[in-house]
Amino acid sequence: MPIIHINMTEGRTEEQKQKIAEGITDVMVKEAKVKEEAVRIIFNDLKGENLAIGKKLFKDLNK
């Protein structure tokens, strides 16, 4: 049973996450030869203050 973790900054809609889940599941079924119902996807929405790129917090990158 594949368990896929997706870490993204927050802001995606439920509809976007649904489409992402469908696409990833389709790839796993085709390429990994697993059953659709075996695929587990965990979305982790990261707040900008909980992610750093280099020395800057993500929320401060465009400042």
Number of C-alpha atoms within 10 A of each C-alpha: 10 13 10 14 11 13 11 14 16 12 10 10 8 9 9 11 12 10 11 14 18 13 11 15 23 16 13 17 15 12 9 11 9 16 14 15 9 13 17 14 15 11 13 12 14 14 14 15 12 11 14 13 10 7 7 11 14 17 15 11 11 5 4
